[in-house]
């Protein structure tokens, strides 16, 4: 380890030697502070800057394109709830921890509170409002959650349902371990995990039977 002082008696490179060498390198390379600022300015000028005021944002949600004016800081959750009146995704922790705001982004579950709306441009967003069963009724996953009493306060339920949809897409006949891993990013403060596991199992059977019927 080099000495942290300026004494030439220390081993390694002293602070003074380091700073002197760094300055000499900058001068030799023509990278004085003014040059660095000018280079940064040229780089920035070639990049489109959006904001901080409202900008045009086109969101494809549940198969429909919505053109909005939003500040770049607006989250996907706020855009869905406050601008599109899609209130299925719930704001609970607002810290990307509980999963109550889970939606699908290009088929993958994400916390809508932790994604900026502007980041979702050009990508497919699916909320729980997109789930429909036969004849416009409950989706088999939703029906299973009701049948198995897998909710109490209900704030976490939309997030669990969306996470379950992805889980059963990837694992049509999931094991208990796969269920635990697939729903590990969602929390139920009421503790209805046993009912949720039963609902996932019931929904998996219903969806497999539906696929066979279509086949």
PyMOL commands that place a pseudoatom at each C-alpha (Angstrom):
pseudoatom trace, name=CA, resn=UNK, resi=1, chain=A, elem=C, hetatm=0, pos=[0.000, 0.000, 0.000]
pseudoatom trace, name=CA, resn=UNK, resi=2, chain=A, elem=C, hetatm=0, pos=[1.360, 3.435, -0.868]
pseudoatom trace, name=CA, resn=UNK, resi=3, chain=A, elem=C, hetatm=0, pos=[1.705, 6.212, 1.692]
pseudoatom trace, name=CA, resn=UNK, resi=4, chain=A, elem=C, hetatm=0, pos=[-1.235, 8.604, 1.880]
pseudoatom trace, name=CA, resn=UNK, resi=5, chain=A, elem=C, hetatm=0, pos=[0.999, 11.534, 2.827]
pseudoatom trace, name=CA, resn=UNK, resi=6, chain=A, elem=C, hetatm=0, pos=[3.329, 13.764, 0.822]
pseudoatom trace, name=CA, resn=UNK, resi=7, chain=A, elem=C, hetatm=0, pos=[6.565, 12.478, 2.345]
pseudoatom trace, name=CA, resn=UNK, resi=8, chain=A, elem=C, hetatm=0, pos=[8.981, 11.086, -0.263]
pseudoatom trace, name=CA, resn=UNK, resi=9, chain=A, elem=C, hetatm=0, pos=[10.077, 8.544, 2.310]
pseudoatom trace, name=CA, resn=UNK, resi=10, chain=A, elem=C, hetatm=0, pos=[6.803, 6.584, 1.981]
pseudoatom trace, name=CA, resn=UNK, resi=11, chain=A, elem=C, hetatm=0, pos=[6.546, 3.548, -0.262]
pseudoatom trace, name=CA, resn=UNK, resi=12, chain=A, elem=C, hetatm=0, pos=[4.572, 3.644, -3.526]
pseudoatom trace, name=CA, resn=UNK, resi=13, chain=A, elem=C, hetatm=0, pos=[3.118, 6.783, -5.112]
pseudoatom trace, name=CA, resn=UNK, resi=14, chain=A, elem=C, hetatm=0, pos=[2.473, 9.774, -2.905]
pseudoatom trace, name=CA, resn=UNK, resi=15, chain=A, elem=C, hetatm=0, pos=[-0.588, 11.995, -3.236]
pseudoatom trace, name=CA, resn=UNK, resi=16, chain=A, elem=C, hetatm=0, pos=[1.553, 14.786, -4.684]
pseudoatom trace, name=CA, resn=UNK, resi=17, chain=A, elem=C, hetatm=0, pos=[3.121, 12.492, -7.271]
pseudoatom trace, name=CA, resn=UNK, resi=18, chain=A, elem=C, hetatm=0, pos=[-0.295, 11.129, -8.250]
pseudoatom trace, name=CA, resn=UNK, resi=19, chain=A, elem=C, hetatm=0, pos=[-1.804, 14.579, -8.755]
pseudoatom trace, name=CA, resn=UNK, resi=20, chain=A, elem=C, hetatm=0, pos=[1.231, 15.823, -10.625]
pseudoatom trace, name=CA, resn=UNK, resi=21, chain=A, elem=C, hetatm=0, pos=[1.168, 12.799, -12.929]
pseudoatom trace, name=CA, resn=UNK, resi=22, chain=A, elem=C, hetatm=0, pos=[-2.563, 13.133, -13.549]
pseudoatom trace, name=CA, resn=UNK, resi=23, chain=A, elem=C, hetatm=0, pos=[-2.213, 16.827, -14.425]
pseudoatom trace, name=CA, resn=UNK, resi=24, chain=A, elem=C, hetatm=0, pos=[0.728, 16.136, -16.735]
pseudoatom trace, name=CA, resn=UNK, resi=25, chain=A, elem=C, hetatm=0, pos=[-1.277, 13.442, -18.522]
pseudoatom trace, name=CA, resn=UNK, resi=26, chain=A, elem=C, hetatm=0, pos=[-4.215, 15.771, -18.966]
pseudoatom trace, name=CA, resn=UNK, resi=27, chain=A, elem=C, hetatm=0, pos=[-2.019, 18.536, -20.374]
pseudoatom trace, name=CA, resn=UNK, resi=28, chain=A, elem=C, hetatm=0, pos=[-0.195, 16.125, -22.688]
pseudoatom trace, name=CA, resn=UNK, resi=29, chain=A, elem=C, hetatm=0, pos=[-3.465, 14.775, -24.011]
pseudoatom trace, name=CA, resn=UNK, resi=30, chain=A, elem=C, hetatm=0, pos=[-5.018, 18.210, -24.416]
pseudoatom trace, name=CA, resn=UNK, resi=31, chain=A, elem=C, hetatm=0, pos=[-7.753, 17.330, -21.907]
pseudoatom trace, name=CA, resn=UNK, resi=32, chain=A, elem=C, hetatm=0, pos=[-7.830, 20.486, -19.833]
pseudoatom trace, name=CA, resn=UNK, resi=33, chain=A, elem=C, hetatm=0, pos=[-11.064, 21.170, -17.884]
pseudoatom trace, name=CA, resn=UNK, resi=34, chain=A, elem=C, hetatm=0, pos=[-12.303, 23.552, -20.581]
pseudoatom trace, name=CA, resn=UNK, resi=35, chain=A, elem=C, hetatm=0, pos=[-11.814, 20.928, -23.245]
pseudoatom trace, name=CA, resn=UNK, resi=36, chain=A, elem=C, hetatm=0, pos=[-13.647, 18.350, -21.161]
pseudoatom trace, name=CA, resn=UNK, resi=37, chain=A, elem=C, hetatm=0, pos=[-16.612, 20.671, -20.730]
pseudoatom trace, name=CA, resn=UNK, resi=38, chain=A, elem=C, hetatm=0, pos=[-16.700, 21.416, -24.444]
pseudoatom trace, name=CA, resn=UNK, resi=39, chain=A, elem=C, hetatm=0, pos=[-16.577, 17.701, -25.290]
pseudoatom trace, name=CA, resn=UNK, resi=40, chain=A, elem=C, hetatm=0, pos=[-19.396, 17.004, -22.854]
pseudoatom trace, name=CA, resn=UNK, resi=41, chain=A, elem=C, hetatm=0, pos=[-21.442, 19.838, -24.362]
pseudoatom trace, name=CA, resn=UNK, resi=42, chain=A, elem=C, hetatm=0, pos=[-20.990, 18.411, -27.875]
pseudoatom trace, name=CA, resn=UNK, resi=43, chain=A, elem=C, hetatm=0, pos=[-22.055, 14.967, -26.654]
pseudoatom trace, name=CA, resn=UNK, resi=44, chain=A, elem=C, hetatm=0, pos=[-25.117, 16.369, -24.910]
pseudoatom trace, name=CA, resn=UNK, resi=45, chain=A, elem=C, hetatm=0, pos=[-26.165, 18.453, -27.912]
pseudoatom trace, name=CA, resn=UNK, resi=46, chain=A, elem=C, hetatm=0, pos=[-26.414, 15.290, -30.024]
pseudoatom trace, name=CA, resn=UNK, resi=47, chain=A, elem=C, hetatm=0, pos=[-28.732, 13.604, -27.503]
pseudoatom trace, name=CA, resn=UNK, resi=48, chain=A, elem=C, hetatm=0, pos=[-32.452, 14.347, -27.379]
pseudoatom trace, name=CA, resn=UNK, resi=49, chain=A, elem=C, hetatm=0, pos=[-33.391, 15.850, -24.029]
pseudoatom trace, name=CA, resn=UNK, resi=50, chain=A, elem=C, hetatm=0, pos=[-37.010, 15.494, -22.934]
pseudoatom trace, name=CA, resn=UNK, resi=51, chain=A, elem=C, hetatm=0, pos=[-38.369, 17.468, -20.033]
pseudoatom trace, name=CA, resn=UNK, resi=52, chain=A, elem=C, hetatm=0, pos=[-38.437, 18.650, -17.356]
pseudoatom trace, name=CA, resn=UNK, resi=53, chain=A, elem=C, hetatm=0, pos=[-41.856, 19.880, -18.454]
pseudoatom trace, name=CA, resn=UNK, resi=54, chain=A, elem=C, hetatm=0, pos=[-44.584, 17.738, -19.974]
pseudoatom trace, name=CA, resn=UNK, resi=55, chain=A, elem=C, hetatm=0, pos=[-43.677, 15.797, -23.111]
pseudoatom trace, name=CA, resn=UNK, resi=56, chain=A, elem=C, hetatm=0, pos=[-45.639, 13.604, -25.476]
pseudoatom trace, name=CA, resn=UNK, resi=57, chain=A, elem=C, hetatm=0, pos=[-45.728, 9.964, -24.384]
pseudoatom trace, name=CA, resn=UNK, resi=58, chain=A, elem=C, hetatm=0, pos=[-47.455, 7.175, -26.308]
pseudoatom trace, name=CA, resn=UNK, resi=59, chain=A, elem=C, hetatm=0, pos=[-48.325, 4.177, -24.152]
pseudoatom trace, name=CA, resn=UNK, resi=60, chain=A, elem=C, hetatm=0, pos=[-49.611, 0.914, -25.555]
pseudoatom trace, name=CA, resn=UNK, resi=61, chain=A, elem=C, hetatm=0, pos=[-51.787, -0.434, -22.751]
pseudoatom trace, name=CA, resn=UNK, resi=62, chain=A, elem=C, hetatm=0, pos=[-53.941, -3.538, -23.095]
pseudoatom trace, name=CA, resn=UNK, resi=63, chain=A, elem=C, hetatm=0, pos=[-53.635, -3.410, -26.866]
pseudoatom trace, name=CA, resn=UNK, resi=64, chain=A, elem=C, hetatm=0, pos=[-54.634, 0.230, -27.231]
pseudoatom trace, name=CA, resn=UNK, resi=65, chain=A, elem=C, hetatm=0, pos=[-52.332, 3.208, -27.796]
pseudoatom trace, name=CA, resn=UNK, resi=66, chain=A, elem=C, hetatm=0, pos=[-52.859, 6.210, -25.514]
pseudoatom trace, name=CA, resn=UNK, resi=67, chain=A, elem=C, hetatm=0, pos=[-51.168, 9.523, -26.317]
pseudoatom trace, name=CA, resn=UNK, resi=68, chain=A, elem=C, hetatm=0, pos=[-50.524, 11.554, -23.184]
pseudoatom trace, name=CA, resn=UNK, resi=69, chain=A, elem=C, hetatm=0, pos=[-48.613, 14.632, -22.055]
pseudoatom trace, name=CA, resn=UNK, resi=70, chain=A, elem=C, hetatm=0, pos=[-46.582, 13.751, -18.991]
pseudoatom trace, name=CA, resn=UNK, resi=71, chain=A, elem=C, hetatm=0, pos=[-43.564, 14.997, -17.105]
pseudoatom trace, name=CA, resn=UNK, resi=72, chain=A, elem=C, hetatm=0, pos=[-40.702, 12.502, -17.518]
pseudoatom trace, name=CA, resn=UNK, resi=73, chain=A, elem=C, hetatm=0, pos=[-40.720, 11.883, -13.760]
pseudoatom trace, name=CA, resn=UNK, resi=74, chain=A, elem=C, hetatm=0, pos=[-44.259, 10.408, -13.828]
pseudoatom trace, name=CA, resn=UNK, resi=75, chain=A, elem=C, hetatm=0, pos=[-44.269, 6.691, -13.034]
pseudoatom trace, name=CA, resn=UNK, resi=76, chain=A, elem=C, hetatm=0, pos=[-46.110, 4.115, -15.070]
pseudoatom trace, name=CA, resn=UNK, resi=77, chain=A, elem=C, hetatm=0, pos=[-48.340, 3.480, -12.049]
pseudoatom trace, name=CA, resn=UNK, resi=78, chain=A, elem=C, hetatm=0, pos=[-49.372, 7.140, -11.836]
pseudoatom trace, name=CA, resn=UNK, resi=79, chain=A, elem=C, hetatm=0, pos=[-50.011, 7.306, -15.567]
pseudoatom trace, name=CA, resn=UNK, resi=80, chain=A, elem=C, hetatm=0, pos=[-52.205, 4.202, -15.437]
pseudoatom trace, name=CA, resn=UNK, resi=81, chain=A, elem=C, hetatm=0, pos=[-54.194, 5.229, -12.377]
pseudoatom trace, name=CA, resn=UNK, resi=82, chain=A, elem=C, hetatm=0, pos=[-54.399, 9.016, -12.692]
pseudoatom trace, name=CA, resn=UNK, resi=83, chain=A, elem=C, hetatm=0, pos=[-54.442, 9.562, -16.443]
pseudoatom trace, name=CA, resn=UNK, resi=84, chain=A, elem=C, hetatm=0, pos=[-55.956, 6.394, -17.895]
pseudoatom trace, name=CA, resn=UNK, resi=85, chain=A, elem=C, hetatm=0, pos=[-58.283, 5.493, -14.997]
pseudoatom trace, name=CA, resn=UNK, resi=86, chain=A, elem=C, hetatm=0, pos=[-56.889, 1.956, -14.889]
pseudoatom trace, name=CA, resn=UNK, resi=87, chain=A, elem=C, hetatm=0, pos=[-56.935, 1.505, -11.132]
pseudoatom trace, name=CA, resn=UNK, resi=88, chain=A, elem=C, hetatm=0, pos=[-56.429, -2.250, -10.922]
pseudoatom trace, name=CA, resn=UNK, resi=89, chain=A, elem=C, hetatm=0, pos=[-52.728, -1.881, -10.107]
pseudoatom trace, name=CA, resn=UNK, resi=90, chain=A, elem=C, hetatm=0, pos=[-52.616, -0.667, -6.507]
pseudoatom trace, name=CA, resn=UNK, resi=91, chain=A, elem=C, hetatm=0, pos=[-50.306, 1.807, -4.812]
pseudoatom trace, name=CA, resn=UNK, resi=92, chain=A, elem=C, hetatm=0, pos=[-49.337, 0.253, -1.486]
pseudoatom trace, name=CA, resn=UNK, resi=93, chain=A, elem=C, hetatm=0, pos=[-45.642, 0.496, -0.574]
pseudoatom trace, name=CA, resn=UNK, resi=94, chain=A, elem=C, hetatm=0, pos=[-44.691, 2.743, -3.538]
pseudoatom trace, name=CA, resn=UNK, resi=95, chain=A, elem=C, hetatm=0, pos=[-41.129, 1.453, -3.060]
pseudoatom trace, name=CA, resn=UNK, resi=96, chain=A, elem=C, hetatm=0, pos=[-40.947, -1.533, -5.411]
pseudoatom trace, name=CA, resn=UNK, resi=97, chain=A, elem=C, hetatm=0, pos=[-41.262, -3.986, -2.527]
pseudoatom trace, name=CA, resn=UNK, resi=98, chain=A, elem=C, hetatm=0, pos=[-44.775, -5.376, -2.151]
pseudoatom trace, name=CA, resn=UNK, resi=99, chain=A, elem=C, hetatm=0, pos=[-45.814, -6.139, -5.752]
pseudoatom trace, name=CA, resn=UNK, resi=100, chain=A, elem=C, hetatm=0, pos=[-49.359, -4.770, -5.468]
pseudoatom trace, name=CA, resn=UNK, resi=101, chain=A, elem=C, hetatm=0, pos=[-48.724, -2.636, -8.573]
pseudoatom trace, name=CA, resn=UNK, resi=102, chain=A, elem=C, hetatm=0, pos=[-47.473, -5.531, -10.710]
pseudoatom trace, name=CA, resn=UNK, resi=103, chain=A, elem=C, hetatm=0, pos=[-48.226, -5.167, -14.420]
pseudoatom trace, name=CA, resn=UNK, resi=104, chain=A, elem=C, hetatm=0, pos=[-46.747, -6.874, -17.459]
pseudoatom trace, name=CA, resn=UNK, resi=105, chain=A, elem=C, hetatm=0, pos=[-44.218, -5.064, -19.643]
pseudoatom trace, name=CA, resn=UNK, resi=106, chain=A, elem=C, hetatm=0, pos=[-43.570, -6.996, -22.844]
pseudoatom trace, name=CA, resn=UNK, resi=107, chain=A, elem=C, hetatm=0, pos=[-44.909, -10.050, -21.050]
pseudoatom trace, name=CA, resn=UNK, resi=108, chain=A, elem=C, hetatm=0, pos=[-42.680, -9.727, -18.005]
pseudoatom trace, name=CA, resn=UNK, resi=109, chain=A, elem=C, hetatm=0, pos=[-43.913, -8.731, -14.536]
pseudoatom trace, name=CA, resn=UNK, resi=110, chain=A, elem=C, hetatm=0, pos=[-42.670, -5.357, -13.301]
pseudoatom trace, name=CA, resn=UNK, resi=111, chain=A, elem=C, hetatm=0, pos=[-43.494, -3.020, -10.426]
pseudoatom trace, name=CA, resn=UNK, resi=112, chain=A, elem=C, hetatm=0, pos=[-45.316, -0.130, -12.085]
pseudoatom trace, name=CA, resn=UNK, resi=113, chain=A, elem=C, hetatm=0, pos=[-44.313, 2.199, -9.248]
pseudoatom trace, name=CA, resn=UNK, resi=114, chain=A, elem=C, hetatm=0, pos=[-40.647, 1.696, -10.169]
pseudoatom trace, name=CA, resn=UNK, resi=115, chain=A, elem=C, hetatm=0, pos=[-40.924, 2.208, -13.935]
pseudoatom trace, name=CA, resn=UNK, resi=116, chain=A, elem=C, hetatm=0, pos=[-41.205, 5.643, -15.520]
pseudoatom trace, name=CA, resn=UNK, resi=117, chain=A, elem=C, hetatm=0, pos=[-44.048, 5.990, -17.978]
pseudoatom trace, name=CA, resn=UNK, resi=118, chain=A, elem=C, hetatm=0, pos=[-41.619, 7.340, -20.552]
pseudoatom trace, name=CA, resn=UNK, resi=119, chain=A, elem=C, hetatm=0, pos=[-39.587, 4.131, -20.222]
pseudoatom trace, name=CA, resn=UNK, resi=120, chain=A, elem=C, hetatm=0, pos=[-42.609, 2.099, -21.291]
pseudoatom trace, name=CA, resn=UNK, resi=121, chain=A, elem=C, hetatm=0, pos=[-42.907, 3.819, -24.672]
pseudoatom trace, name=CA, resn=UNK, resi=122, chain=A, elem=C, hetatm=0, pos=[-42.795, 1.367, -27.544]
pseudoatom trace, name=CA, resn=UNK, resi=123, chain=A, elem=C, hetatm=0, pos=[-43.469, -1.560, -25.232]
pseudoatom trace, name=CA, resn=UNK, resi=124, chain=A, elem=C, hetatm=0, pos=[-46.628, -3.540, -24.529]
pseudoatom trace, name=CA, resn=UNK, resi=125, chain=A, elem=C, hetatm=0, pos=[-48.182, -2.870, -21.123]
pseudoatom trace, name=CA, resn=UNK, resi=126, chain=A, elem=C, hetatm=0, pos=[-50.814, -5.241, -19.744]
pseudoatom trace, name=CA, resn=UNK, resi=127, chain=A, elem=C, hetatm=0, pos=[-52.791, -4.579, -16.576]
pseudoatom trace, name=CA, resn=UNK, resi=128, chain=A, elem=C, hetatm=0, pos=[-55.284, -6.751, -14.756]
pseudoatom trace, name=CA, resn=UNK, resi=129, chain=A, elem=C, hetatm=0, pos=[-58.038, -5.003, -16.705]
pseudoatom trace, name=CA, resn=UNK, resi=130, chain=A, elem=C, hetatm=0, pos=[-56.813, -6.912, -19.765]
pseudoatom trace, name=CA, resn=UNK, resi=131, chain=A, elem=C, hetatm=0, pos=[-57.768, -10.298, -18.296]
pseudoatom trace, name=CA, resn=UNK, resi=132, chain=A, elem=C, hetatm=0, pos=[-61.092, -11.603, -19.544]
pseudoatom trace, name=CA, resn=UNK, resi=133, chain=A, elem=C, hetatm=0, pos=[-62.761, -14.964, -19.287]
pseudoatom trace, name=CA, resn=UNK, resi=134, chain=A, elem=C, hetatm=0, pos=[-65.195, -16.562, -21.687]
pseudoatom trace, name=CA, resn=UNK, resi=135, chain=A, elem=C, hetatm=0, pos=[-68.064, -14.224, -22.499]
pseudoatom trace, name=CA, resn=UNK, resi=136, chain=A, elem=C, hetatm=0, pos=[-66.338, -11.334, -20.743]
pseudoatom trace, name=CA, resn=UNK, resi=137, chain=A, elem=C, hetatm=0, pos=[-66.584, -12.939, -17.298]
pseudoatom trace, name=CA, resn=UNK, resi=138, chain=A, elem=C, hetatm=0, pos=[-63.842, -13.615, -14.803]
pseudoatom trace, name=CA, resn=UNK, resi=139, chain=A, elem=C, hetatm=0, pos=[-60.568, -14.994, -16.075]
pseudoatom trace, name=CA, resn=UNK, resi=140, chain=A, elem=C, hetatm=0, pos=[-59.867, -18.513, -14.697]
pseudoatom trace, name=CA, resn=UNK, resi=141, chain=A, elem=C, hetatm=0, pos=[-57.139, -17.089, -12.453]
pseudoatom trace, name=CA, resn=UNK, resi=142, chain=A, elem=C, hetatm=0, pos=[-59.506, -14.474, -11.044]
pseudoatom trace, name=CA, resn=UNK, resi=143, chain=A, elem=C, hetatm=0, pos=[-62.235, -17.079, -10.578]
pseudoatom trace, name=CA, resn=UNK, resi=144, chain=A, elem=C, hetatm=0, pos=[-59.816, -19.356, -8.730]
pseudoatom trace, name=CA, resn=UNK, resi=145, chain=A, elem=C, hetatm=0, pos=[-58.788, -16.554, -6.359]
pseudoatom trace, name=CA, resn=UNK, resi=146, chain=A, elem=C, hetatm=0, pos=[-62.459, -15.959, -5.547]
pseudoatom trace, name=CA, resn=UNK, resi=147, chain=A, elem=C, hetatm=0, pos=[-63.265, -19.657, -5.170]
pseudoatom trace, name=CA, resn=UNK, resi=148, chain=A, elem=C, hetatm=0, pos=[-60.293, -20.310, -2.884]
pseudoatom trace, name=CA, resn=UNK, resi=149, chain=A, elem=C, hetatm=0, pos=[-60.872, -17.163, -0.805]
pseudoatom trace, name=CA, resn=UNK, resi=150, chain=A, elem=C, hetatm=0, pos=[-57.350, -16.048, -1.664]
pseudoatom trace, name=CA, resn=UNK, resi=151, chain=A, elem=C, hetatm=0, pos=[-57.842, -12.445, -0.617]
pseudoatom trace, name=CA, resn=UNK, resi=152, chain=A, elem=C, hetatm=0, pos=[-58.904, -10.394, 2.375]
pseudoatom trace, name=CA, resn=UNK, resi=153, chain=A, elem=C, hetatm=0, pos=[-58.290, -6.660, 2.009]
pseudoatom trace, name=CA, resn=UNK, resi=154, chain=A, elem=C, hetatm=0, pos=[-57.687, -7.213, -1.706]
pseudoatom trace, name=CA, resn=UNK, resi=155, chain=A, elem=C, hetatm=0, pos=[-54.969, -4.605, -2.232]
pseudoatom trace, name=CA, resn=UNK, resi=156, chain=A, elem=C, hetatm=0, pos=[-52.369, -7.231, -3.146]
pseudoatom trace, name=CA, resn=UNK, resi=157, chain=A, elem=C, hetatm=0, pos=[-54.715, -9.361, -5.253]
pseudoatom trace, name=CA, resn=UNK, resi=158, chain=A, elem=C, hetatm=0, pos=[-54.281, -7.683, -8.685]
pseudoatom trace, name=CA, resn=UNK, resi=159, chain=A, elem=C, hetatm=0, pos=[-50.519, -7.994, -8.400]
pseudoatom trace, name=CA, resn=UNK, resi=160, chain=A, elem=C, hetatm=0, pos=[-50.751, -11.652, -7.412]
pseudoatom trace, name=CA, resn=UNK, resi=161, chain=A, elem=C, hetatm=0, pos=[-53.126, -12.362, -10.289]
pseudoatom trace, name=CA, resn=UNK, resi=162, chain=A, elem=C, hetatm=0, pos=[-50.776, -10.788, -12.847]
pseudoatom trace, name=CA, resn=UNK, resi=163, chain=A, elem=C, hetatm=0, pos=[-47.762, -12.601, -11.406]
pseudoatom trace, name=CA, resn=UNK, resi=164, chain=A, elem=C, hetatm=0, pos=[-49.764, -15.844, -11.515]
pseudoatom trace, name=CA, resn=UNK, resi=165, chain=A, elem=C, hetatm=0, pos=[-50.608, -15.261, -15.185]
pseudoatom trace, name=CA, resn=UNK, resi=166, chain=A, elem=C, hetatm=0, pos=[-46.898, -15.133, -16.030]
pseudoatom trace, name=CA, resn=UNK, resi=167, chain=A, elem=C, hetatm=0, pos=[-46.130, -18.094, -13.762]
pseudoatom trace, name=CA, resn=UNK, resi=168, chain=A, elem=C, hetatm=0, pos=[-48.719, -20.313, -15.449]
pseudoatom trace, name=CA, resn=UNK, resi=169, chain=A, elem=C, hetatm=0, pos=[-47.613, -19.195, -18.887]
pseudoatom trace, name=CA, resn=UNK, resi=170, chain=A, elem=C, hetatm=0, pos=[-44.106, -20.371, -18.091]
pseudoatom trace, name=CA, resn=UNK, resi=171, chain=A, elem=C, hetatm=0, pos=[-45.099, -23.379, -15.979]
pseudoatom trace, name=CA, resn=UNK, resi=172, chain=A, elem=C, hetatm=0, pos=[-48.589, -24.693, -16.917]
pseudoatom trace, name=CA, resn=UNK, resi=173, chain=A, elem=C, hetatm=0, pos=[-48.389, -27.347, -14.178]
pseudoatom trace, name=CA, resn=UNK, resi=174, chain=A, elem=C, hetatm=0, pos=[-46.194, -25.674, -11.537]
pseudoatom trace, name=CA, resn=UNK, resi=175, chain=A, elem=C, hetatm=0, pos=[-44.589, -27.347, -8.567]
pseudoatom trace, name=CA, resn=UNK, resi=176, chain=A, elem=C, hetatm=0, pos=[-44.811, -25.798, -5.099]
pseudoatom trace, name=CA, resn=UNK, resi=177, chain=A, elem=C, hetatm=0, pos=[-41.249, -24.566, -5.513]
pseudoatom trace, name=CA, resn=UNK, resi=178, chain=A, elem=C, hetatm=0, pos=[-42.082, -22.917, -8.833]
pseudoatom trace, name=CA, resn=UNK, resi=179, chain=A, elem=C, hetatm=0, pos=[-45.128, -21.260, -7.284]
pseudoatom trace, name=CA, resn=UNK, resi=180, chain=A, elem=C, hetatm=0, pos=[-43.025, -19.935, -4.411]
pseudoatom trace, name=CA, resn=UNK, resi=181, chain=A, elem=C, hetatm=0, pos=[-40.393, -18.569, -6.800]
pseudoatom trace, name=CA, resn=UNK, resi=182, chain=A, elem=C, hetatm=0, pos=[-42.912, -17.183, -9.281]
pseudoatom trace, name=CA, resn=UNK, resi=183, chain=A, elem=C, hetatm=0, pos=[-44.835, -15.269, -6.612]
pseudoatom trace, name=CA, resn=UNK, resi=184, chain=A, elem=C, hetatm=0, pos=[-41.833, -14.408, -4.453]
pseudoatom trace, name=CA, resn=UNK, resi=185, chain=A, elem=C, hetatm=0, pos=[-41.943, -10.749, -5.479]
pseudoatom trace, name=CA, resn=UNK, resi=186, chain=A, elem=C, hetatm=0, pos=[-45.482, -10.254, -4.151]
pseudoatom trace, name=CA, resn=UNK, resi=187, chain=A, elem=C, hetatm=0, pos=[-46.439, -9.804, -0.508]
pseudoatom trace, name=CA, resn=UNK, resi=188, chain=A, elem=C, hetatm=0, pos=[-49.788, -10.319, 1.229]
pseudoatom trace, name=CA, resn=UNK, resi=189, chain=A, elem=C, hetatm=0, pos=[-50.038, -8.422, 4.474]
pseudoatom trace, name=CA, resn=UNK, resi=190, chain=A, elem=C, hetatm=0, pos=[-53.162, -10.388, 5.408]
pseudoatom trace, name=CA, resn=UNK, resi=191, chain=A, elem=C, hetatm=0, pos=[-51.250, -13.654, 5.118]
pseudoatom trace, name=CA, resn=UNK, resi=192, chain=A, elem=C, hetatm=0, pos=[-53.558, -15.493, 2.700]
pseudoatom trace, name=CA, resn=UNK, resi=193, chain=A, elem=C, hetatm=0, pos=[-50.691, -17.453, 1.171]
pseudoatom trace, name=CA, resn=UNK, resi=194, chain=A, elem=C, hetatm=0, pos=[-52.330, -20.859, 1.636]
pseudoatom trace, name=CA, resn=UNK, resi=195, chain=A, elem=C, hetatm=0, pos=[-55.400, -19.713, -0.290]
pseudoatom trace, name=CA, resn=UNK, resi=196, chain=A, elem=C, hetatm=0, pos=[-53.213, -18.154, -2.970]
pseudoatom trace, name=CA, resn=UNK, resi=197, chain=A, elem=C, hetatm=0, pos=[-51.328, -21.408, -3.483]
pseudoatom trace, name=CA, resn=UNK, resi=198, chain=A, elem=C, hetatm=0, pos=[-54.635, -23.291, -3.792]
pseudoatom trace, name=CA, resn=UNK, resi=199, chain=A, elem=C, hetatm=0, pos=[-55.884, -20.699, -6.271]
pseudoatom trace, name=CA, resn=UNK, resi=200, chain=A, elem=C, hetatm=0, pos=[-52.779, -21.078, -8.430]
pseudoatom trace, name=CA, resn=UNK, resi=201, chain=A, elem=C, hetatm=0, pos=[-53.190, -24.850, -8.462]
pseudoatom trace, name=CA, resn=UNK, resi=202, chain=A, elem=C, hetatm=0, pos=[-56.884, -24.573, -9.374]
pseudoatom trace, name=CA, resn=UNK, resi=203, chain=A, elem=C, hetatm=0, pos=[-56.200, -22.020, -12.086]
pseudoatom trace, name=CA, resn=UNK, resi=204, chain=A, elem=C, hetatm=0, pos=[-53.486, -24.195, -13.603]
pseudoatom trace, name=CA, resn=UNK, resi=205, chain=A, elem=C, hetatm=0, pos=[-55.971, -27.071, -13.984]
pseudoatom trace, name=CA, resn=UNK, resi=206, chain=A, elem=C, hetatm=0, pos=[-58.640, -24.786, -15.460]
pseudoatom trace, name=CA, resn=UNK, resi=207, chain=A, elem=C, hetatm=0, pos=[-56.240, -23.268, -17.983]
pseudoatom trace, name=CA, resn=UNK, resi=208, chain=A, elem=C, hetatm=0, pos=[-54.897, -26.650, -19.067]
pseudoatom trace, name=CA, resn=UNK, resi=209, chain=A, elem=C, hetatm=0, pos=[-58.443, -27.926, -19.598]
pseudoatom trace, name=CA, resn=UNK, resi=210, chain=A, elem=C, hetatm=0, pos=[-59.298, -24.790, -21.583]
pseudoatom trace, name=CA, resn=UNK, resi=211, chain=A, elem=C, hetatm=0, pos=[-56.266, -25.314, -23.818]
pseudoatom trace, name=CA, resn=UNK, resi=212, chain=A, elem=C, hetatm=0, pos=[-57.235, -28.925, -24.440]
pseudoatom trace, name=CA, resn=UNK, resi=213, chain=A, elem=C, hetatm=0, pos=[-60.762, -27.827, -25.297]
pseudoatom trace, name=CA, resn=UNK, resi=214, chain=A, elem=C, hetatm=0, pos=[-59.444, -25.346, -27.862]
pseudoatom trace, name=CA, resn=UNK, resi=215, chain=A, elem=C, hetatm=0, pos=[-57.110, -28.004, -29.254]
for i in range(1, 215): cmd.bond("trace and resi %d" % i, "trace and resi %d" % (i + 1))
show_as sticks, trace
zoom trace
